Amino acid sequence: MNQDLIEELFKRNQGKFDLAQSPEGHQARFMERLNNQSAQKHTWSLNRVIKPLIAIAAVALIALVVNGVFNSQSTQDAGLADVSPEMANTQEFFTLAITEQITKLKSFDSEASKELVDDTLTQLDTLETEYNSLTQDLAKSGNDKRVVYALIANLQSRINLLEQMIVTIEQIEIINQNQEDETSNYTI
């Protein structure tokens, strides 16, 4: 059937085919142009491959440098953030709350509160050391839930410590203020 279609096509187009001879040297000129285009195409394709590779290498180098800078600056971000996005949010929440409480704690500048503030900051350093130890345990244990809970408990302990000390210092300052007021009332 296909053979019949092809024969019919040739019969319909008989006499319409170009049977003229190519001009002399046509084949040589054609081969020369083909070779020139092939050489230009080869050079062009080499540039086409090399330039993107250089760009990719540059982007990879920049990414490595930026990653190294951020990793060296953010030791606090390790730990819970490595477990899951939810734990990263939890850690961020606790970190912000702790930072706010520390700022509030450091705002007390009376002599009576200075010793308590220093003692609280020392206790926070101890909890931070424990936290860093737990993050190493977390990496070794493969995100063991018990270690995750211990990390969260550590963060909660910090917040509780800060809240208790802030309340205590506020009460001491109120007592001191009342005593000063009573003393000033008697002197008048």
Secondary structure, 3 states (H helix, E strand, C coil): CHHHHHHHHHHHCCCCCCCCCCCCCHHHHHHHHHHHHHHHHHHHHHHHHHHHHHHHHHHHHHHHHHHHHHHHHCCCCCCHHHCCHHHHHHHHHHHHHHHHHHHHHHCCCCHHHHHHHHHHHHHHHHHHHHHHHHHHHHHHHCCCHHHHHHHHHHHHHHHHHHHHHHHHHHHHHHHHHHHHHHHHHHHC
